[in-house]
Amino acid sequence: MKNYRFTALSQTFDRQVVPVEYPSNKISDYFGSMVFNQNVMREYLTKEAFKSVELAIDKGTKIERKVADQVASAMKSWAMSKGATHYTHWFHPLTGSTAEKHDAFINPADGGKALEEFQSNELIQQEPDASSFPSGGLRNTFEARGYTAWDPSSPAFIMESTLCIPTIFVSYTGESLDYKTPLLRSNEAIDKASVKICRLFDKAITKVYPTLGWEQEYFLVDSALFAARPDLVLAGKTVFGHASAKDQQLSDHYFGTIHSRARAFMRDLEIESHKLGVPLKTRHNEVAPSQFE
């Protein structure tokens, strides 16, 4: 193990900075470019279909089947223009991670050929095997039926070559089997209660949108050093060790000059996040060694 750690250190010091170039000097040129947002919907949908989806997003109204057909066709055309070949219902089961099952757009056709198709029934609902996901003790494991249902309030997006459709995950009898369904219900409750209060001061207020500003703090550990630490590999956190050589005595890491390898990572993260419409604005060294924000 001792030699293994020395080898890991040697590999770490020999690493070269991976060059990461911005797609454009202006972030606005590619911000949200991989998101099926309202600007894209205006381009691909009829006015009536766009208004119907907009009402579903703002007021939770139902989307008719003919409108869903248009949305599915528009999503497929837009996604394929971006290089997508598959789609998935993207949801948040009680595992603490995300879940996805990729299906190709193609369907067999006559003459041994295939056609790219994406119907509204494939957009609206799918049936994953719910018995393999945690249910919080709600039901027996042999009760396998669970459903993912399209959530129009969250825009679809593309990761690599897959169109990701945000969905909720519920049981056959309607219990939530994910983290998003309770979130949507909480948003609705906050909206109703807040509107009642706000209308005491302004009768024109009809909706309140809860928002959350988050700080993504993280540690960057070289893959060789990570592999040399069984506690990090198995538990995802430090289980054994000792205090770092530098704590806050000098605080020379906090707001210090960002190391070139860390800056390349941040740049890559920013580019991909901006493409997905995530407005990252700030980056800096945090207090602890190898900690960043």
Backbone torsions as a table, in degrees:
resi	resn	phi	psi	omega
1	MET	NA	-36.9	-179.4
2	LYS	-62.3	-48.2	178.3
3	ASN	-64.4	-34.3	179.5
4	TYR	-61.4	-41.0	-179.9
5	ARG	-69.6	-37.3	176.4
6	PHE	-64.2	-38.6	176.9
7	THR	-64.0	-41.0	178.5
8	ALA	-62.8	-42.1	177.8
9	LEU	-63.3	-41.0	179.4
10	SER	-62.6	-42.9	178.3
11	GLN	-63.5	-38.4	-179.3
12	THR	-63.7	-44.8	-178.6
13	PHE	-68.8	-24.1	-178.9
14	ASP	-86.3	-5.3	-178.1
15	ARG	-64.0	142.4	174.0
16	GLN	-103.9	150.2	178.4
17	VAL	-69.5	126.9	178.0
18	VAL	-79.6	120.7	-178.6
19	PRO	-68.2	133.5	178.2
20	VAL	-127.9	117.5	-178.1
21	GLU	-105.5	138.9	176.2
22	TYR	-70.4	140.6	177.6
23	PRO	-61.2	-28.0	-179.2
24	SER	-155.9	158.2	176.4
25	ASN	-71.8	-17.7	179.1
26	LYS	-110.5	119.0	179.4
27	ILE	-60.8	-32.9	-178.2
28	SER	-62.8	-20.0	179.9
29	ASP	-67.9	-29.7	-177.3
30	TYR	-125.5	4.5	179.8
31	PHE	-64.7	126.1	-179.9
32	GLY	72.5	15.7	-176.1
33	SER	-68.9	-18.5	179.8
34	MET	-107.9	24.1	-177.8
35	VAL	-121.2	134.3	175.9
36	PHE	-83.4	72.7	-173.9
37	ASN	-91.1	-172.2	-174.7
38	GLN	-66.8	-33.4	177.3
39	ASN	-63.9	-40.7	178.1
40	VAL	-67.6	-41.0	180.0
41	MET	-62.6	-37.8	177.3
42	ARG	-60.0	-34.6	-178.0
43	GLU	-76.0	-35.7	-171.6
44	TYR	-100.3	-19.3	-176.1
45	LEU	-107.0	157.9	171.4
46	THR	-70.7	164.1	-179.3
47	LYS	-60.5	-40.6	-178.6
48	GLU	-65.7	-43.1	-179.9
49	ALA	-66.5	-40.1	179.6
50	PHE	-63.5	-43.0	179.0
51	LYS	-62.9	-37.7	179.9
52	SER	-64.7	-43.7	178.4
53	VAL	-67.1	-38.8	179.6
54	GLU	-63.1	-40.0	176.9
55	LEU	-66.1	-37.0	178.2
56	ALA	-64.6	-37.3	179.5
57	ILE	-70.6	-44.9	-173.5
58	ASP	-81.7	-37.4	-172.1
59	LYS	-121.9	-2.1	177.7
60	GLY	74.7	22.5	179.0
61	THR	-73.1	161.0	-179.0
62	LYS	-76.2	150.0	176.5
63	ILE	-104.8	124.2	-179.2
64	GLU	-69.5	157.7	-176.4
65	ARG	-59.6	-40.9	-178.1
66	LYS	-65.8	-32.7	176.2
67	VAL	-71.4	-41.1	177.8
68	ALA	-61.4	-35.4	176.2
69	ASP	-61.0	-43.0	178.6
70	GLN	-64.5	-42.7	-179.0
71	VAL	-63.5	-43.5	179.8
72	ALA	-61.8	-44.9	179.0
73	SER	-63.6	-40.9	180.0
74	ALA	-66.4	-42.6	178.5
75	MET	-59.5	-45.1	-178.6
76	LYS	-63.3	-46.3	-178.8
77	SER	-62.0	-44.9	179.8
78	TRP	-65.1	-45.1	-177.6
79	ALA	-63.8	-41.9	179.8
80	MET	-67.2	-31.7	176.6
81	SER	-67.3	-19.9	177.7
82	LYS	-97.3	4.9	177.2
83	GLY	94.5	9.4	-179.4
84	ALA	-76.4	141.6	177.8
85	THR	-119.8	-16.4	-177.0
86	HIS	-132.2	166.4	173.1
87	TYR	-134.8	159.4	178.3
88	THR	-149.8	146.6	168.2
89	HIS	-84.5	113.0	-172.7
90	TRP	-99.2	117.3	-175.6
91	PHE	-139.3	175.2	-172.3
92	HIS	-123.2	82.6	178.9
93	PRO	-69.7	177.6	-175.8
94	LEU	-78.3	14.8	175.6
95	THR	-77.1	-14.4	-176.5
96	GLY	89.2	3.6	178.2
97	SER	-129.5	-176.3	175.8
98	THR	-94.5	164.0	179.8
99	ALA	-135.5	148.1	-178.2
100	GLU	-160.1	144.3	173.5
101	LYS	-129.5	117.6	-173.2
102	HIS	-88.3	130.9	174.4
103	ASP	-122.2	140.4	179.2
104	ALA	-76.4	153.0	176.8
105	PHE	-70.9	-19.2	-171.8
106	ILE	-77.3	148.4	171.1
107	ASN	-132.6	143.8	-179.8
108	PRO	-60.2	144.9	177.9
109	ALA	-130.9	172.5	-179.8
110	ASP	-62.4	152.8	176.6
111	GLY	77.1	19.2	179.2
112	GLY	72.5	19.5	-179.9
113	LYS	-104.2	-178.2	178.8
114	ALA	-139.1	149.0	178.4
115	LEU	-122.1	142.9	174.7
116	GLU	-81.0	117.9	-179.5
117	GLU	-137.0	150.8	174.9
118	PHE	-153.7	106.0	-173.5
119	GLN	-94.3	163.9	-178.7
120	SER	-63.9	-33.1	178.9
121	ASN	-65.9	-28.2	176.3
122	GLU	-77.0	-27.8	176.8
123	LEU	-75.4	-43.8	-168.8
124	ILE	-75.5	-41.5	-170.7
125	GLN	-150.8	144.1	169.8
126	GLN	-138.2	167.2	-175.9
127	GLU	-127.9	84.8	174.9
128	PRO	-73.6	167.4	178.1
129	ASP	-79.3	98.4	-174.4
130	ALA	-73.5	-15.6	-177.6
131	SER	-67.8	-20.7	-177.9
132	SER	-88.8	-2.4	178.4
133	PHE	-108.4	150.0	176.9
134	PRO	-62.5	146.2	179.3
135	SER	-124.4	6.1	-179.1
136	GLY	66.6	25.1	-179.9
137	GLY	79.1	13.0	-178.0
138	LEU	-70.0	-30.8	-173.7
139	ARG	-156.8	170.0	-179.8
140	ASN	-75.0	154.7	-176.7
141	THR	-68.3	-23.3	-178.9
142	PHE	-77.1	-9.7	177.4
143	GLU	-84.5	87.0	-165.3
144	ALA	-81.8	-14.2	-170.1
145	ARG	-74.0	123.2	174.2
146	GLY	-145.0	154.1	-174.2
147	TYR	-131.6	136.6	167.2
148	THR	-98.7	137.1	-178.3
149	ALA	-130.0	135.3	-177.4
150	TRP	-57.2	133.8	176.0
151	ASP	-109.1	98.3	-176.9
152	PRO	-64.1	-19.1	-177.5
153	SER	-72.0	-15.8	176.2
154	SER	-112.1	123.9	-176.1
155	PRO	-70.5	145.2	173.9
156	ALA	-68.9	155.9	-178.1
157	PHE	-148.7	167.9	-177.8
158	ILE	-114.5	127.7	171.4
159	MET	-116.6	116.5	-176.0
160	GLU	56.8	-110.8	-177.6
161	SER	-114.9	25.2	-176.0
162	THR	-124.5	130.6	172.8
163	LEU	-80.6	115.9	-178.2
164	CYS	-98.9	120.8	-177.9
165	ILE	-107.1	109.7	179.9
166	PRO	-61.7	132.8	-176.8
167	THR	-139.8	165.6	168.2
168	ILE	-99.5	166.3	-177.8
169	PHE	-133.4	114.4	-175.5
170	VAL	-131.6	161.6	177.8
171	SER	-82.6	174.5	179.6
172	TYR	-60.7	-32.3	-178.3
173	THR	-95.8	5.8	171.6
174	GLY	100.0	-2.3	177.6
175	GLU	-70.9	142.6	178.6
176	SER	-75.4	133.5	178.2
177	LEU	-115.1	19.3	-176.2
178	ASP	-141.3	-176.4	178.2
179	TYR	-95.4	-17.2	-174.4
180	LYS	-81.3	-36.6	-179.7
181	THR	-58.7	-48.2	175.5
182	PRO	-61.2	-33.4	178.3
183	LEU	-64.3	-45.1	179.3
184	LEU	-64.2	-39.0	178.3
185	ARG	-66.5	-37.9	177.7
186	SER	-65.4	-42.9	177.9
187	ASN	-59.2	-41.1	-179.9
188	GLU	-65.4	-41.2	179.5
189	ALA	-66.0	-42.0	178.2
190	ILE	-64.1	-40.5	179.7
191	ASP	-59.9	-49.8	-177.4
192	LYS	-62.8	-45.2	-178.3
193	ALA	-67.6	-39.8	-177.2
194	SER	-70.2	-38.4	179.9
195	VAL	-62.2	-39.8	178.7
196	LYS	-59.1	-42.5	-179.7
197	ILE	-70.9	-45.3	-177.0
198	CYS	-63.5	-33.8	-178.0
199	ARG	-71.3	-12.7	172.4
200	LEU	-67.7	-23.7	-178.4
201	PHE	-108.5	-28.1	-177.8
202	ASP	-148.2	108.8	-176.7
203	LYS	-67.8	-15.5	-176.7
204	ALA	-78.9	-13.7	-177.5
205	ILE	-74.7	126.9	-178.6
206	THR	-121.0	-14.4	-178.4
207	LYS	-154.1	146.6	176.4
208	VAL	-124.6	131.9	-179.6
209	TYR	-106.0	111.8	174.6
210	PRO	-69.0	138.5	178.5
211	THR	-129.0	160.1	-179.5
212	LEU	-139.9	121.8	174.9
213	GLY	-99.1	123.6	-174.2
214	TRP	-120.2	150.7	174.8
215	GLU	-108.8	121.5	-179.1
216	GLN	-95.8	93.7	176.8
217	GLU	-95.9	141.7	-173.9
218	TYR	-154.8	163.4	174.0
219	PHE	-110.2	141.2	175.1
220	LEU	-108.7	119.8	-179.2
221	VAL	-124.0	129.5	178.1
222	ASP	-58.2	142.5	-175.4
223	SER	-60.5	-34.0	178.9
224	ALA	-68.0	-42.8	177.7
225	LEU	-67.9	-35.7	177.8
226	PHE	-62.9	-45.4	-179.1
227	ALA	-65.4	-23.1	179.8
228	ALA	-83.9	-1.3	-179.8
229	ARG	-116.3	98.5	-179.4
230	PRO	-57.7	-32.5	-178.8
231	ASP	-66.9	-39.4	177.6
232	LEU	-67.9	-40.6	-178.2
233	VAL	-65.9	-44.3	-173.5
234	LEU	-86.9	-37.3	-174.0
235	ALA	-108.0	-15.5	-178.4
236	GLY	74.3	12.0	178.9
237	LYS	-155.5	167.7	-179.5
238	THR	-76.1	122.1	177.9
239	VAL	-105.3	-35.2	178.6
240	PHE	-133.2	161.1	-179.3
241	GLY	146.2	-163.8	178.6
242	HIS	-141.4	171.7	-178.0
243	ALA	-60.5	146.5	-179.3
244	SER	-67.2	158.1	-179.7
245	ALA	-62.6	-30.4	178.7
246	LYS	-127.4	126.1	173.8
247	ASP	-108.0	-115.8	-179.6
248	GLN	-108.0	15.6	-178.1
249	GLN	-60.7	-42.8	-179.4
250	LEU	-109.7	-21.9	-178.8
251	SER	52.1	37.3	-177.0
252	ASP	-79.3	-11.1	178.6
253	HIS	-87.7	-35.5	-176.4
254	TYR	-64.6	122.1	-178.6
255	PHE	61.3	19.1	178.6
256	GLY	-79.5	-178.4	178.5
257	THR	-64.9	129.8	-177.4
258	ILE	-76.0	129.2	179.7
259	HIS	-62.2	148.0	-174.0
260	SER	-60.5	-38.7	179.1
261	ARG	-68.2	-40.6	177.7
262	ALA	-65.7	-38.5	180.0
263	ARG	-66.1	-36.4	177.1
264	ALA	-65.1	-40.1	176.4
265	PHE	-61.7	-46.6	-179.6
266	MET	-60.6	-40.9	-179.4
267	ARG	-63.1	-44.3	178.9
268	ASP	-63.2	-43.0	178.5
269	LEU	-62.8	-42.6	-180.0
270	GLU	-62.6	-44.0	-178.4
271	ILE	-60.2	-50.4	-177.8
272	GLU	-66.8	-36.5	178.6
273	SER	-67.6	-42.2	179.5
274	HIS	-64.6	-36.7	176.3
275	LYS	-61.5	-30.8	-179.8
276	LEU	-91.8	9.0	176.3
277	GLY	78.6	17.9	177.7
278	VAL	-92.0	114.9	-172.6
279	PRO	-83.5	74.5	175.5
280	LEU	-72.0	130.1	-175.6
281	LYS	-119.7	-33.6	-169.6
282	THR	-119.9	143.9	172.9
283	ARG	-146.5	138.8	178.4
284	HIS	-169.2	165.3	172.5
285	ASN	-71.2	140.0	174.3
286	GLU	-95.6	-170.6	-171.3
287	VAL	-70.9	-50.7	-174.0
288	ALA	-75.5	153.8	175.3
289	PRO	-57.3	134.7	179.5
290	SER	67.5	14.4	176.7
291	GLN	-100.7	136.8	-176.2
292	PHE	-138.7	167.8	176.0
293	GLU	-140.2	NA	NA
